[in-house]
Amino acid sequence: MRIIPAILLTAAVFTTYNAGAQENNKNKKEVTESDDLLGMLEDGDAKSKSYTTATFKTSRLVNGHSIENTAAGVLDFKVNHRFGELKDGFQTFFGLDNANTLIGFDYGITDWLMIGVSRSTYQSEYLGFAKVKLLRQTDGKGMPFSLSYYGAASVQSMPAPTLPAGQEYHFSNRMFYVNQLLIARKFNQWLSLQLMPTHIHYNLVPTTAEPNDMIAMGVGGRFKLSNRVSLNAEYYYRFNELNGYFNSLSIGFDIETGGHVFQLMATNATAMTERAFIGQTTSDWGNGGIHFGFNISRVFTIVKPKEFKGSNSNKW
């Protein structure tokens, strides 16, 4: 009779052992599967790209373009002013009596293509441009910088000059062309730098001493002072040295307020198109030729992204 309790005890021990072994094997299997899944996720994260954002606050550094594009489906309305020289004093109310104005519209076709048109009172100039993102900086290892191409064509609409009898002023004489590369890197959340190699072609130049093609190198940067304010600067060095023209130097602040971005600046350029402020700036910082200016940017969402469908907000 004592054999039955012994059999039952032995069966109970083996049952407990097998159950524990199965539980341990199940746990080990779950741990292994969990480790494999984590490894797969880590591999996927390593393969995915995380692009660097907010290298600059707007699509303009100061006078010139930055690496940034207007987002797809977004219209950016711009109003820019450049005033006369501050050294003129009260006679022109420190230059405020002499204002050049530019009104423009930028539109994001896609996340990598932006187009724009503008009209400037400086020599009554109309301009159209396209800006294309070619390379994008990535976080961590990967692409160390961003690269964009900017191309523009502009035309003057001023009355034709008086020419000697028998000579004709062709429409092509009014045309100008700009080709520019924008090479930028965001080093950290506070500092971004940009290079701007530039080529400008003038179909007609004022004097025979001036070349029809100009090469310049621009350098600029942004230093973030707070979440809404940054200090910007840009300088263009012209390789074609000409008497009467000076290299463009501009220093300013970006101030963001909701859907608006204000850019306040001091610059020696009165024009706001590349062919003029890079190649034909006539004021000299060293001689007090400083102009106050500002840019105002207001964005409107024309085509809402899918994730914002149904939203009543018209701001990006």
C-alpha positions, 0 to 999 in steps of 0.5 A: 500500500505504501507503493501508491503514495510513492508513485503519486509523489514521484509523478507530482515531482516529475510534473512540477519539474516538466512544468518548470522546464517548459516555463523556463524554455518558454521564457528563454524563447521569449527573451530570444525572440525579444532580443531578435526583435530589438535587434531588427528594430535597431538595424531598421533605425540605423538604416533609416535617415533622420534629416536635419531640420531648421538649419535657418529660420526662413528661406532668406539668410539676410539679403540672399537665400538660405538652404531652407525651402518653403514647405510643400503646399505653402505660400510665403508672402514677403515684403522687404524694405531697404532705406537710404544711408543712415549718415544722411541724418535728419535731412532724409530722416536717417534714410527713411525718406528713401525706400526701396521695396520688394514684394514677392511670393514663394511657393513650395511645389514639393519638399525639394522644389520651391519657386518664386516671383517678385517685383522690386522698385529698385530699377523696376525689376521683376524676378523669377526663381527656382530653388532645388534641394540636391542633398540633405544633411542627416543627423549622426553619421551620413550626409554632413551638409545640405546642398541646394541649387538656386537659379533666377532670371530678372528683367528691368522695366525702366524706360529704354535709354536714349540711343544714337540714331540707327541703334535699337535697344533690344529687350534682351538688354534688360535681362540678368541671370543668376546661378548659385549653390547653397552649401550649409551645415548645422553644427548644433542647435545654436550654430549654422554656416553656409557658403554661396558660390555665385555666378551672375550674367549681365546681358548688358553692362553700364560701361565697357570696363565691367564684365558681363559675367561676375563670380562671387563667393558668399559666406553666412551664418546664424547664431541662435539666441533664443527659441524665437530670435537669432543673429544672422550675417552674410558677406559676398566677396566679388572676384571681379574687382571694379571701382565704385562697387563694394562687397555686400555685408549684412548683419541682422536679427530674425524674430519669429512671432507665430506665422510671421518672421521679421528680419531686421538688418544693417546692410550696405546694399539698397537692392534686394536681387542678387544681380544688384546687391552682390554685383552692384552695391555702391555703399561702403561700410567703411565710409558710413554707407549703412542702410537699415532694412527689414524683411517680413514673411507671412506664410499661408497653407494652400494645400494642407498635408494629409495629417492636417486634413480637417484642420481649420488653421491656415498657418503652417 
